[in-house]
Amino acid sequence: MTQISIDEVKQNLSAFLHRVEAGEALVLFKAGKPLAEIKPIISNSHKAPRPFGLCAGEFIVPDDFDNPLPENILAEFEGR
């Protein structure tokens, strides 16, 4: 990982962003101490989407799923 100071980034932000786009990870330093890491986001767009139904049958939605919550649970959510 490349170590750079905040002052270097301020001078030429676009150049450092191009390096990140190219896959390089950067560690920002402030007063000689590491402050943050800037790294590219790995895109999953090249992967095929996951098919539906991978967990079919592993969970059954209960019949009362959409019923209102009991009063005592609602009271706790509302801080009463």
C-alpha positions as CSV (number, residue, x, y, z in Angstrom):
1,M,0.0,0.0,0.0
2,T,1.2,3.5,-0.8
3,Q,1.5,5.9,2.1
4,I,0.7,9.5,1.4
5,S,0.2,12.6,3.4
6,I,-3.0,14.7,3.5
7,D,-1.0,17.6,2.0
8,E,0.0,15.5,-1.0
9,V,-3.6,14.5,-1.6
10,K,-4.8,18.2,-1.3
11,Q,-2.2,19.1,-4.0
12,N,-3.4,16.6,-6.6
13,L,-6.6,14.7,-5.6
14,S,-7.5,13.7,-9.1
15,A,-4.2,11.9,-9.7
16,F,-4.6,9.9,-6.5
17,L,-8.2,9.0,-7.4
18,H,-7.0,7.7,-10.8
19,R,-4.5,5.5,-9.0
20,V,-7.3,4.1,-6.8
21,E,-9.4,3.5,-9.9
22,A,-6.5,1.5,-11.3
23,G,-6.7,-0.8,-8.2
24,E,-4.2,0.8,-5.9
25,A,-4.9,1.1,-2.2
26,L,-3.7,4.3,-0.4
27,V,-3.1,5.0,3.3
28,L,-3.5,8.6,4.3
29,F,-1.2,10.0,7.0
30,K,-1.7,13.1,9.1
31,A,1.2,14.3,11.2
32,G,3.0,11.0,10.6
33,K,0.1,8.8,11.8
34,P,-2.1,6.7,9.7
35,L,-5.6,8.3,9.4
36,A,-7.5,6.5,6.7
37,E,-7.3,3.9,3.9
38,I,-8.7,4.6,0.5
39,K,-9.1,1.5,-1.7
40,P,-11.1,0.6,-4.8
41,I,-14.5,-0.9,-4.4
42,I,-14.6,-4.4,-5.9
43,S,-17.6,-4.6,-8.2
44,N,-19.6,-7.8,-8.4
45,S,-21.1,-6.8,-11.7
46,H,-19.0,-9.3,-13.6
47,K,-20.6,-12.2,-11.6
48,A,-23.8,-13.7,-12.6
49,P,-26.7,-12.8,-10.3
50,R,-27.6,-15.3,-7.6
51,P,-30.6,-17.5,-8.6
52,F,-33.9,-17.2,-6.7
53,G,-34.9,-20.0,-4.4
54,L,-31.4,-21.1,-3.1
55,C,-32.9,-21.6,0.4
56,A,-36.3,-22.8,-0.6
57,G,-37.9,-24.9,2.1
58,E,-35.4,-23.9,4.8
59,F,-37.7,-21.3,6.3
60,I,-41.5,-21.2,6.4
61,V,-43.2,-17.8,7.1
62,P,-45.6,-18.3,10.0
63,D,-49.3,-17.7,9.3
64,D,-49.4,-14.9,11.9
65,F,-46.4,-13.0,10.4
66,D,-48.5,-10.0,9.4
67,N,-50.6,-9.8,12.6
68,P,-50.2,-6.8,14.8
69,L,-47.6,-7.0,17.6
70,P,-48.8,-7.6,21.2
71,E,-49.4,-4.5,23.2
72,N,-46.5,-5.2,25.6
73,I,-44.0,-5.4,22.7
74,L,-45.4,-2.2,21.1
75,A,-45.1,-0.4,24.5
76,E,-41.4,-1.4,24.7
77,F,-40.7,-0.1,21.2
78,E,-42.4,3.1,22.0
79,G,-40.6,3.5,25.4
80,R,-43.8,3.2,27.5
